[in-house]
Amino acid sequence: MGPGIAATLARAGMTVTAYDASPDQRSKAAQNIALAQGVLGNLGVPDRSTGKEIRVADTLESCVEGADFVLETVPEKLDLKIEIFQAVEKLVPKTCILASDTSGIPISKIQEGVAVPERLVGMHWSNPPHIIPMIEVVAGAKTAPEIVTWMVDCIKSIGLLPVVVKKDVPGFVENRVLYALLRECVDLVDQGVIDVEGLDTCVSWGIGYKLSVIGPMALLDMAGLDIYQAVGSYLNKELCNRADVSKYIRERTEAGRLGIKTGSGVFDYTPERIAELRAERARKLVAVRKTLQS
């Protein structure tokens, strides 16, 4: 997420400094940022950069020195996020706006550990962040209204689409919808209703194809609310409602089959195939975005 976000903000004219606790990730940053910049160029995103290169700092202190805005993209661990913000707060002025790219930890919970919770706001990007233009803006219980307004205006100014989430619920909106979909998909595979290849084809070329053009609420109107009521009256009772994670996922996780990052997950991957998939998916997502914006 970091390189894609950094490239997007820099292209919009911001002076950007990035930092990662891992020396290995810092060494890869320039290459990953360059890849994201290339994609932004293919998208035709206006280049309003100041001519300054994105600086990759060796320390957190060096990264946030003099910052007006700090965004964290660390792993989804509440204690870690609080630890990072507590460290940052000691290094920046009280006027500096703080934002979290958490995928679903309530902003209010993160605010409980910081000294100035009023300036902390959620800024949830979708992956890949330099391609998907929608960003969720989430206020915690103590976020000042003017900080939400600033964030919305900032996102608009860089040509992206802010969506204000009105309640600070776990998962916000995008991931709540996504995880409801994934739960049903995994359950259907678990039950032997369909195989994994068939499931992906069904979703991508069925509902996925429609939803990229017609949102769920607009789809209700297109299909007819009476139809939804009739089908939902019997189908909702049959849908997966388990509160835990399925055996299908647990077994693979315990076996170290975590997905592309380990070379196997639901599917198996070679390094060559991973490179092919990344290039192919980026190319297709760029083409889809161009079409949807036309």
C-alpha positions as CSV (number, residue, x, y, z in Angstrom):
1,M,0.0,0.0,0.0
2,G,2.8,2.4,0.9
3,P,4.5,2.9,-2.4
4,G,1.2,3.2,-4.3
5,I,-0.2,5.8,-1.9
6,A,3.1,7.7,-1.9
7,A,3.2,7.8,-5.7
8,T,-0.4,9.0,-5.8
9,L,0.1,11.8,-3.3
10,A,3.3,13.0,-4.9
11,R,1.8,13.1,-8.4
12,A,-0.9,15.3,-6.9
13,G,1.7,17.8,-5.9
14,M,2.4,16.9,-2.3
15,T,5.9,16.7,-0.9
16,V,6.1,13.1,0.3
17,T,8.5,11.3,2.6
18,A,8.0,7.6,3.3
19,Y,9.3,5.2,6.0
20,D,9.2,1.5,6.7
21,A,10.7,-0.2,9.8
22,S,12.1,-2.9,7.5
23,P,15.4,-2.1,5.8
24,D,14.5,-4.6,3.1
25,Q,11.2,-2.8,2.3
26,R,13.0,0.6,2.3
27,S,15.5,-0.8,-0.2
28,K,12.6,-1.9,-2.5
29,A,10.7,1.3,-2.1
30,A,12.2,3.2,-5.1
31,Q,11.4,0.3,-7.5
32,N,7.9,-0.1,-6.2
33,I,7.2,3.6,-6.3
34,A,8.5,3.8,-9.9
35,L,6.1,1.0,-10.8
36,A,3.2,2.8,-9.3
37,Q,4.2,6.1,-11.0
38,G,4.2,4.2,-14.3
39,V,0.7,3.0,-13.8
40,L,-0.5,6.5,-12.8
41,G,1.0,7.7,-16.1
42,N,-0.9,5.0,-18.0
43,L,-4.1,6.1,-16.3
44,G,-3.5,9.6,-17.6
45,V,-3.5,11.1,-14.1
46,P,-2.3,14.7,-14.3
47,D,1.2,15.1,-13.1
48,R,1.3,18.1,-10.7
49,S,4.4,16.9,-8.9
50,T,6.8,19.5,-7.6
51,G,9.8,17.9,-9.2
52,K,11.0,16.6,-5.9
53,E,11.5,12.9,-5.6
54,I,9.8,10.9,-2.9
55,R,12.2,10.6,-0.1
56,V,12.6,7.3,1.8
57,A,13.7,8.1,5.3
58,D,15.9,5.8,7.5
59,T,14.1,6.7,10.7
60,L,10.6,7.7,11.7
61,E,11.9,10.9,13.2
62,S,13.4,11.9,9.8
63,C,10.2,10.9,8.0
64,V,7.7,13.0,9.9
65,E,9.9,16.0,10.7
66,G,8.0,19.2,9.7
67,A,5.0,17.2,8.4
68,D,1.5,18.7,8.0
69,F,-0.1,15.3,7.5
70,V,0.9,11.8,8.5
71,L,-0.7,8.6,7.2
72,E,0.1,5.2,8.7
73,T,-0.2,1.9,6.8
74,V,1.2,-0.5,9.3
75,P,-0.3,-4.1,9.9
76,E,-3.8,-4.5,11.3
77,K,-2.8,-4.6,15.0
78,L,-4.5,-2.1,17.3
79,D,-1.6,-2.0,19.7
80,L,0.9,-1.4,16.9
81,K,-1.1,1.4,15.4
82,I,-1.5,3.1,18.8
83,E,2.3,2.7,19.4
84,I,3.1,4.3,16.1
85,F,0.7,7.3,16.6
86,Q,2.1,7.8,20.1
87,A,5.6,8.0,18.7
88,V,4.5,10.3,15.9
89,E,2.6,12.7,18.3
90,K,5.9,13.4,20.1
91,L,7.6,14.4,16.8
92,V,5.0,16.6,15.0
93,P,3.2,19.9,15.9
94,K,-0.3,19.7,17.3
95,T,-1.6,21.1,14.0
96,C,-0.4,18.1,12.1
97,I,-3.3,15.9,10.9
98,L,-3.0,12.2,11.6
99,A,-4.7,9.5,9.5
100,S,-5.0,5.7,9.6
101,D,-5.3,3.5,6.6
102,T,-6.7,0.7,8.8
103,S,-8.9,-1.8,6.9
104,G,-11.4,-2.0,9.6
105,I,-10.2,-1.2,13.2
106,P,-12.6,1.4,14.5
107,I,-10.9,4.8,14.5
108,S,-12.5,5.4,18.0
109,K,-10.4,2.5,19.4
110,I,-7.2,4.0,18.0
111,Q,-8.1,7.4,19.4
112,E,-8.2,5.9,22.9
113,G,-4.4,5.7,22.9
114,V,-3.5,9.1,21.5
115,A,-3.0,12.4,23.2
116,V,-4.9,14.6,20.6
117,P,-7.7,12.4,19.3
118,E,-9.5,15.3,17.6
119,R,-7.0,15.4,14.7
120,L,-7.1,11.6,14.0
121,V,-9.2,10.4,11.1
122,G,-9.6,7.2,9.0
123,M,-8.4,7.3,5.4
124,H,-9.0,3.9,4.0
125,W,-7.5,3.3,0.6
126,S,-8.4,0.2,-1.5
127,N,-5.6,-2.0,-2.9
128,P,-4.0,-1.2,-5.3
129,P,-4.3,2.4,-4.0
130,H,-2.8,4.0,-7.1
131,I,-5.5,2.5,-9.3
132,I,-8.7,2.3,-7.3
133,P,-9.9,5.9,-6.8
134,M,-12.4,5.5,-3.9
135,I,-11.2,6.3,-0.4
136,E,-13.3,5.9,2.8
137,V,-13.2,8.8,5.2
138,V,-14.0,7.7,8.8
139,A,-14.4,9.9,11.8
140,G,-13.8,8.4,15.2
141,A,-15.9,9.4,18.3
142,K,-13.6,12.4,18.9
143,T,-12.6,13.4,15.4
144,A,-13.1,17.2,14.9
145,P,-15.6,17.9,12.1
146,E,-13.2,20.3,10.4
147,I,-10.7,17.4,10.1
148,V,-13.2,15.3,8.2
149,T,-13.9,18.3,5.9
150,W,-10.2,18.8,5.4
151,M,-9.8,15.1,4.4
152,V,-12.7,15.1,2.0
153,D,-11.4,18.3,0.3
154,C,-7.9,16.8,0.2
155,I,-9.1,13.7,-1.5
156,K,-11.1,15.6,-4.0
157,S,-8.2,17.9,-4.8
158,I,-6.1,14.9,-5.9
159,G,-8.8,13.8,-8.2
160,L,-10.1,10.8,-6.2
161,L,-13.5,9.9,-4.7
162,P,-14.1,10.4,-1.0
163,V,-16.9,8.5,0.7
164,V,-17.8,9.6,4.2
165,V,-18.7,6.7,6.4
166,K,-21.2,8.1,8.9
167,K,-20.7,5.5,11.7
168,D,-17.4,4.2,12.9
169,V,-18.3,0.5,12.6
170,P,-15.7,-2.4,12.4
171,G,-14.7,-2.9,8.7
172,F,-16.4,0.4,7.7
173,V,-18.4,-0.2,4.5
174,E,-16.2,-1.6,1.7
175,N,-14.8,-4.4,3.8
176,R,-18.1,-5.3,5.5
177,V,-19.6,-5.8,2.0
178,L,-16.5,-7.6,0.8
179,Y,-16.3,-10.0,3.8
180,A,-20.0,-10.8,3.6
181,L,-19.4,-11.8,-0.1
182,L,-16.2,-13.8,0.7
183,R,-17.9,-15.6,3.6
184,E,-20.7,-16.8,1.2
185,C,-18.1,-17.7,-1.5
186,V,-15.9,-19.8,0.8
187,D,-19.0,-21.5,2.2
188,L,-20.2,-22.5,-1.3
189,V,-16.8,-24.0,-2.1
190,D,-16.8,-25.7,1.4
191,Q,-20.2,-27.3,0.7
192,G,-19.0,-28.6,-2.7
193,V,-21.6,-26.4,-4.6
194,I,-18.9,-25.2,-7.0
195,D,-15.2,-25.4,-7.5
196,V,-12.9,-22.4,-7.0
197,E,-12.4,-21.7,-10.7
198,G,-16.1,-21.8,-11.3
199,L,-16.8,-19.5,-8.3
200,D,-14.4,-16.9,-9.5
201,T,-15.8,-17.0,-13.0
202,C,-19.4,-16.7,-11.7
203,V,-18.7,-13.7,-9.5
204,S,-16.3,-11.8,-11.9
205,W,-18.5,-12.2,-15.0
206,G,-21.8,-12.2,-13.2
207,I,-22.4,-9.8,-10.3
208,G,-18.9,-8.3,-10.5
209,Y,-19.4,-7.2,-14.1
210,K,-22.7,-5.6,-13.2
211,L,-21.6,-4.0,-10.0
212,S,-18.7,-2.2,-11.6
213,V,-21.3,-0.1,-13.5
214,I,-24.4,-0.3,-11.3
215,G,-24.1,-0.1,-7.5
216,P,-26.0,-2.4,-5.2
217,M,-28.7,0.1,-4.3
218,A,-29.2,1.2,-7.9
219,L,-29.3,-2.6,-8.8
220,L,-32.3,-3.0,-6.4
221,D,-34.2,-0.4,-8.5
222,M,-33.2,-2.0,-11.8
223,A,-34.3,-5.5,-10.7
224,G,-37.3,-4.3,-8.7
225,L,-37.7,-4.1,-4.9
226,D,-40.6,-6.5,-5.2
227,I,-38.3,-9.1,-6.8
228,Y,-35.7,-8.6,-4.0
229,Q,-38.4,-9.0,-1.4
230,A,-39.7,-12.2,-2.9
231,V,-36.3,-13.8,-3.4
232,G,-34.9,-12.5,-0.1
233,S,-37.9,-13.9,1.8
234,Y,-36.6,-17.4,1.2
235,L,-33.0,-17.0,0.2
236,N,-31.8,-15.0,3.2
237,K,-32.6,-17.9,5.4
238,E,-30.2,-20.1,3.4
239,L,-27.2,-17.8,3.3
240,C,-24.1,-18.5,5.4
241,N,-24.2,-16.6,8.7
242,R,-21.3,-18.3,10.6
243,A,-19.4,-16.1,13.0
244,D,-16.1,-17.9,12.7
245,V,-13.7,-18.4,9.8
246,S,-14.3,-21.5,7.7
247,K,-12.3,-24.7,8.0
248,Y,-11.3,-24.2,4.3
249,I,-9.4,-21.0,5.3
250,R,-8.1,-22.2,8.7
251,E,-6.5,-25.3,7.3
252,R,-4.6,-23.4,4.6
253,T,-3.5,-20.7,7.0
254,E,-2.2,-23.3,9.5
255,A,-0.3,-25.0,6.7
256,G,1.4,-21.7,5.7
257,R,-0.6,-21.5,2.5
258,L,-1.2,-17.7,2.8
259,G,-1.6,-16.8,-0.9
260,I,0.7,-15.1,-3.4
261,K,3.1,-14.0,-0.7
262,T,4.0,-17.6,0.2
263,G,3.6,-19.1,-3.3
264,S,0.4,-21.0,-2.5
265,G,-3.0,-20.4,-1.0
266,V,-6.3,-21.3,-2.8
267,F,-4.1,-21.7,-5.9
268,D,-0.4,-22.4,-6.4
269,Y,2.0,-19.8,-7.9
270,T,5.5,-19.7,-9.3
271,P,7.5,-16.5,-9.2
272,E,7.0,-16.1,-12.9
273,R,3.2,-16.5,-12.6
274,I,3.1,-14.0,-9.8
275,A,4.8,-11.4,-12.0
276,E,2.5,-12.2,-14.8
277,L,-0.6,-11.9,-12.6
278,R,0.4,-8.6,-11.2
279,A,1.1,-7.1,-14.6
280,E,-2.1,-8.5,-16.1
281,R,-4.3,-7.4,-13.2
282,A,-2.8,-3.9,-13.2
283,R,-3.4,-3.6,-17.0
284,K,-7.0,-4.7,-16.7
285,L,-7.8,-2.5,-13.7
286,V,-6.3,0.5,-15.6
287,A,-8.5,-0.4,-18.6
288,V,-11.6,-0.8,-16.5
289,R,-11.0,2.6,-14.7
290,K,-10.5,4.4,-18.0
291,T,-13.7,2.9,-19.3
292,L,-15.8,3.7,-16.2
293,Q,-14.5,7.3,-16.3
294,S,-15.3,7.8,-20.0
